[in-house]
Amino acid sequence: MESQQEAARVRQSVPQGRKDSGRFDIKNIAIKIILPAIILIILWEVVAFLSGTSIIDVVNAFIRLSIEGDSEGHLLIDHVRMSLFRVVLGFLVAILTAIPFGITIGRYKIMNDVFGPVVDAIRPIPPIAWIPLSILMFRANLIGAQVFIIWIGAFFPILINTTTGVQRTEPVHVDVAKTFGATESQILSKIVIPSAAPEIFAGLRIGFGIGWMCLVAAEMIGGGLGLGYLVLIMQQVGRTGEVISAMLLIGLIGFLISYVFLIMERNILRWRPGVSV
């Protein structure tokens, strides 16, 4: 008798759970899709009112850029391809320099004592302020100057997050590894780096976002191609629709790449429940 009553209670609880799940899904849809869409529409209406440009103008401008090109004859895909090339190159250089340097500073106190103040002194300088110096350093290589600006923008977020992640490694884990005779390389590869991985991935996302913004600013110094350059030349000839189209495309590409980073982080760090897409 008691088992039958228990089974009945279980059957009654199943539909209720489904209802709760449905309400949860609707809530997620409202928070993740409907509300952001409403906010974007409101922001667009504000921009359209201030700039005097309608959504039809932006769509037509996007089509013209894709088919006919800009005032210099370059298609939109050419600008996108060049911008992605520059940002990927600068971002890879930032990864190869910031992560090893951050691990070194975070792991060894003497390195932190020596280089910590140097990093703290240089880090507050805005990446855009480096543009004149980058032009002087790369006089005959404009791409090199732009990659340098991207590197500056991406380097410090990756470095700081890597250093913080390494320093937050539980000392007891390191002590246990030493007790069992682990070498320094084993401690780094098996304990320190996996422990710092969430912070490193966060630094990569932030670093790429800042590097992408710096790229758009750096391309405005010239180069003939690039989304930042496209915004500049379209503004100079008074084609507001093309300017807004390029800006929206810049935001869309940045969002998609950030989403890719989140997916990579979720798949690589499966043990971390806090990662969501």
MARDREN-604247 format. One record per residue (C-alpha): residue number from 0; x, y negated, z negated. Coordinates in Angstrom, 3 decimals, always signed. Example, Ala and Ser with C-alpha at 12.3 -4.5 7.8 and 13.67 -1.06 7.14 Angstrom:
PT  num         u         v         w
PT    0   +12.300    +4.500    -7.800
PT    1   +13.670    +1.060    -7.140
***
This chain:
PT  num         u         v         w
PT    0    +0.000    +0.000    +0.000
PT    1    +2.748    -2.393    -0.916
PT    2    +4.626    -1.566    +2.283
PT    3    +1.526    -2.357    +4.366
PT    4    +1.112    -5.699    +2.638
PT    5    +4.772    -6.490    +3.233
PT    6    +4.424    -5.623    +6.920
PT    7    +1.390    -7.881    +7.163
PT    8    +3.297   -10.752    +5.623
PT    9    +6.115   -10.201    +8.143
PT   10    +3.676   -10.229   +11.066
PT   11    +2.120   -13.435    +9.797
PT   12    +5.515   -15.097    +9.454
PT   13    +6.580   -14.434   +13.048
PT   14    +4.154   -16.830   +14.808
PT   15    +4.910   -19.484   +12.225
PT   16    +8.631   -19.139   +12.958
PT   17    +7.925   -19.499   +16.660
PT   18    +5.901   -22.615   +16.014
PT   19    +8.726   -24.076   +13.970
PT   20   +11.139   -23.211   +16.766
PT   21    +8.867   -24.930   +19.282
PT   22    +8.668   -28.049   +17.159
PT   23   +12.444   -27.963   +16.805
PT   24   +12.876   -27.713   +20.573
PT   25   +10.507   -30.624   +21.187
PT   26   +12.391   -32.677   +18.629
PT   27   +15.687   -31.882   +20.340
PT   28   +14.275   -32.845   +23.729
PT   29   +13.003   -36.127   +22.330
PT   30   +16.322   -36.961   +20.678
PT   31   +18.683   -35.787   +23.424
PT   32   +16.728   -36.674   +26.581
PT   33   +13.700   -38.911   +26.094
PT   34   +15.171   -41.484   +23.702
PT   35   +18.477   -41.876   +25.620
PT   36   +16.466   -42.277   +28.853
PT   37   +14.315   -44.997   +27.274
PT   38   +17.394   -46.822   +25.983
PT   39   +19.052   -46.638   +29.418
PT   40   +15.918   -48.005   +31.084
PT   41   +15.771   -50.903   +28.617
PT   42   +19.458   -51.668   +29.166
PT   43   +18.954   -51.528   +32.917
PT   44   +16.025   -53.936   +32.738
PT   45   +18.179   -56.373   +30.773
PT   46   +20.999   -56.122   +33.314
PT   47   +18.586   -56.425   +36.239
PT   48   +16.976   -59.520   +34.711
PT   49   +20.316   -61.215   +34.048
PT   50   +21.942   -60.296   +37.371
PT   51   +18.888   -60.601   +39.601
PT   52   +19.504   -57.146   +41.079
PT   53   +16.842   -54.463   +41.437
PT   54   +17.272   -50.710   +41.386
PT   55   +16.532   -50.650   +45.129
PT   56   +19.477   -52.961   +45.752
PT   57   +21.774   -50.673   +43.759
PT   58   +20.578   -47.540   +45.574
PT   59   +21.026   -49.183   +48.978
PT   60   +24.478   -50.403   +47.952
PT   61   +25.455   -46.900   +46.856
PT   62   +24.333   -45.495   +50.214
PT   63   +26.261   -48.180   +52.112
PT   64   +29.427   -47.480   +50.131
PT   65   +29.064   -43.750   +50.730
PT   66   +28.412   -43.997   +54.487
PT   67   +29.852   -47.300   +55.713
PT   68   +32.452   -48.056   +53.046
PT   69   +33.471   -51.288   +51.379
PT   70   +34.523   -54.561   +52.967
PT   71   +37.881   -52.986   +53.851
PT   72   +36.386   -49.845   +55.362
PT   73   +37.187   -47.428   +52.523
PT   74   +34.474   -44.934   +51.630
PT   75   +33.253   -44.447   +48.069
PT   76   +34.659   -40.905   +47.929
PT   77   +38.131   -42.290   +48.710
PT   78   +37.955   -44.614   +45.711
PT   79   +36.730   -41.792   +43.447
PT   80   +39.457   -39.423   +44.626
PT   81   +42.233   -41.955   +44.007
PT   82   +40.910   -42.912   +40.567
PT   83   +40.698   -39.265   +39.511
PT   84   +44.225   -38.636   +40.762
PT   85   +45.628   -41.515   +38.723
PT   86   +43.749   -40.730   +35.539
PT   87   +44.566   -37.003   +35.653
PT   88   +48.253   -37.756   +36.194
PT   89   +48.421   -40.257   +33.332
PT   90   +46.360   -38.019   +31.063
PT   91   +48.600   -35.002   +31.671
PT   92   +51.665   -37.079   +30.822
PT   93   +49.922   -38.216   +27.619
PT   94   +49.134   -34.610   +26.664
PT   95   +52.695   -33.418   +27.284
PT   96   +54.145   -36.207   +25.173
PT   97   +51.568   -36.882   +22.447
PT   98   +50.773   -33.348   +21.276
PT   99   +54.377   -32.170   +20.674
PT  100   +55.254   -35.524   +19.134
PT  101   +52.167   -35.430   +16.906
PT  102   +52.952   -31.905   +15.732
PT  103   +56.508   -32.954   +14.913
PT  104   +55.444   -36.034   +12.969
PT  105   +52.684   -34.219   +11.131
PT  106   +54.778   -31.188   +10.249
PT  107   +58.102   -32.733    +9.193
PT  108   +58.170   -35.504    +6.619
PT  109   +61.479   -36.951    +7.800
PT  110   +60.032   -37.459   +11.299
PT  111   +56.948   -39.099    +9.829
PT  112   +59.100   -41.418    +7.716
PT  113   +61.169   -42.459   +10.740
PT  114   +58.589   -42.673   +13.535
PT  115   +55.411   -43.364   +11.539
PT  116   +56.121   -47.095   +11.096
PT  117   +57.105   -47.387   +14.771
PT  118   +53.830   -45.849   +15.880
PT  119   +51.831   -48.028   +13.482
PT  120   +53.557   -51.130   +14.855
PT  121   +52.986   -50.340   +18.550
PT  122   +49.548   -48.725   +18.356
PT  123   +47.523   -51.943   +17.706
PT  124   +48.754   -53.504   +20.969
PT  125   +45.840   -53.255   +23.465
PT  126   +46.668   -51.160   +26.547
PT  127   +45.582   -54.031   +28.799
PT  128   +48.297   -56.205   +27.260
PT  129   +50.873   -53.805   +28.721
PT  130   +49.833   -54.537   +32.322
PT  131   +52.341   -57.403   +32.948
PT  132   +55.159   -55.357   +31.433
PT  133   +54.195   -52.278   +33.446
PT  134   +54.335   -54.302   +36.658
PT  135   +57.843   -55.454   +35.748
PT  136   +58.982   -51.931   +34.866
PT  137   +57.511   -50.395   +38.037
PT  138   +58.125   -53.162   +40.553
PT  139   +58.248   -50.870   +43.589
PT  140   +55.702   -48.321   +42.350
PT  141   +52.223   -49.667   +41.669
PT  142   +50.839   -46.183   +40.985
PT  143   +53.552   -45.719   +38.381
PT  144   +52.450   -48.941   +36.674
PT  145   +48.824   -47.806   +36.634
PT  146   +49.729   -44.334   +35.345
PT  147   +51.754   -46.008   +32.601
PT  148   +48.694   -47.983   +31.472
PT  149   +46.604   -44.794   +31.420
PT  150   +49.334   -43.045   +29.430
PT  151   +49.413   -45.864   +26.879
PT  152   +45.647   -45.724   +26.469
PT  153   +45.463   -41.939   +26.069
PT  154   +48.705   -41.380   +24.162
PT  155   +47.879   -42.892   +20.771
PT  156   +44.445   -41.291   +20.182
PT  157   +45.893   -37.876   +21.012
PT  158   +48.949   -38.541   +18.858
PT  159   +47.021   -39.773   +15.815
PT  160   +44.476   -36.947   +15.930
PT  161   +47.186   -34.332   +16.381
PT  162   +49.203   -35.733   +13.488
PT  163   +46.130   -35.858   +11.250
PT  164   +45.136   -32.309   +12.133
PT  165   +48.598   -30.966   +11.383
PT  166   +48.769   -32.788    +8.064
PT  167   +45.386   -31.351    +7.030
PT  168   +46.639   -27.783    +7.354
PT  169   +46.095   -26.000    +4.044
PT  170   +49.486   -25.710    +2.280
PT  171   +48.458   -22.404    +0.740
PT  172   +48.187   -20.857    +4.209
PT  173   +51.711   -21.967    +5.043
PT  174   +53.005   -20.715    +1.692
PT  175   +51.431   -17.297    +2.227
PT  176   +52.989   -17.065    +5.681
PT  177   +56.400   -17.938    +4.256
PT  178   +55.953   -15.332    +1.532
PT  179   +55.467   -12.658    +4.183
PT  180   +58.581   -13.816    +6.012
PT  181   +57.056   -15.802    +8.882
PT  182   +59.427   -17.966   +10.870
PT  183   +58.819   -21.661   +11.525
PT  184   +57.763   -20.980   +15.115
PT  185   +55.266   -18.383   +13.897
PT  186   +53.880   -20.788   +11.305
PT  187   +53.398   -23.421   +13.979
PT  188   +51.794   -21.114   +16.541
PT  189   +49.666   -19.017   +14.180
PT  190   +48.661   -21.456   +11.435
PT  191   +49.426   -25.130   +12.070
PT  192   +48.291   -25.498   +15.685
PT  193   +45.058   -23.449   +15.306
PT  194   +44.239   -25.418   +12.153
PT  195   +44.779   -28.713   +13.980
PT  196   +42.959   -27.621   +17.152
PT  197   +39.616   -29.352   +16.364
PT  198   +41.354   -32.679   +15.760
PT  199   +43.497   -32.208   +18.876
PT  200   +40.415   -31.631   +21.036
PT  201   +38.760   -34.687   +19.519
PT  202   +41.874   -36.678   +20.373
PT  203   +41.777   -35.372   +23.951
PT  204   +38.179   -36.527   +24.399
PT  205   +38.855   -39.933   +22.913
PT  206   +42.150   -40.271   +24.752
PT  207   +40.624   -39.465   +28.112
PT  208   +37.807   -41.941   +27.539
PT  209   +40.231   -44.735   +26.710
PT  210   +42.518   -43.714   +29.578
PT  211   +39.570   -43.850   +31.973
PT  212   +38.672   -47.357   +30.821
PT  213   +42.298   -48.443   +31.110
PT  214   +42.463   -47.009   +34.618
PT  215   +39.585   -49.203   +35.790
PT  216   +41.321   -52.276   +34.355
PT  217   +44.715   -51.267   +35.746
PT  218   +43.298   -50.745   +39.248
PT  219   +42.138   -54.331   +39.289
PT  220   +45.770   -55.416   +39.663
PT  221   +45.761   -53.924   +43.175
PT  222   +46.469   -50.700   +44.963
PT  223   +43.939   -50.784   +47.786
PT  224   +41.877   -47.879   +46.441
PT  225   +40.167   -46.969   +43.190
PT  226   +36.877   -47.662   +41.442
PT  227   +38.351   -50.546   +39.469
PT  228   +39.684   -52.074   +42.671
PT  229   +36.286   -51.535   +44.290
PT  230   +34.549   -53.480   +41.502
PT  231   +37.025   -56.332   +41.948
PT  232   +36.746   -56.719   +45.713
PT  233   +32.961   -56.347   +45.697
PT  234   +32.725   -59.074   +43.060
PT  235   +34.921   -61.337   +45.155
PT  236   +32.635   -61.029   +48.196
PT  237   +29.483   -61.445   +46.098
PT  238   +28.000   -57.953   +46.601
PT  239   +26.445   -57.419   +43.177
PT  240   +24.668   -54.211   +44.142
PT  241   +27.959   -52.576   +45.056
PT  242   +29.520   -53.800   +41.813
PT  243   +26.756   -52.246   +39.704
PT  244   +26.866   -49.040   +41.773
PT  245   +30.572   -48.654   +41.097
PT  246   +30.069   -49.400   +37.393
PT  247   +27.334   -46.772   +37.103
PT  248   +29.507   -44.243   +38.917
PT  249   +32.393   -44.989   +36.538
PT  250   +30.127   -44.313   +33.577
PT  251   +28.710   -41.129   +35.132
PT  252   +32.140   -39.666   +35.870
PT  253   +33.348   -40.471   +32.363
PT  254   +30.258   -38.826   +30.868
PT  255   +30.640   -35.666   +32.973
PT  256   +34.303   -35.244   +32.102
PT  257   +33.570   -35.773   +28.407
PT  258   +30.871   -33.101   +28.697
PT  259   +33.417   -30.738   +30.264
PT  260   +35.717   -31.305   +27.298
PT  261   +32.873   -30.441   +24.920
PT  262   +32.173   -27.207   +26.789
PT  263   +35.859   -26.271   +26.721
PT  264   +36.035   -27.028   +23.013
PT  265   +32.942   -24.942   +22.295
PT  266   +34.322   -21.961   +24.218
PT  267   +37.868   -22.135   +22.877
PT  268   +36.968   -22.921   +19.276
PT  269   +34.179   -20.390   +18.882
PT  270   +34.837   -20.155   +15.153
PT  271   +33.940   -23.814   +14.671
PT  272   +30.143   -24.127   +14.228
PT  273   +30.153   -27.924   +14.354
PT  274   +30.877   -28.124   +18.103
PT  275   +27.732   -28.675   +20.165
PT  276   +26.979   -29.683   +23.719
***
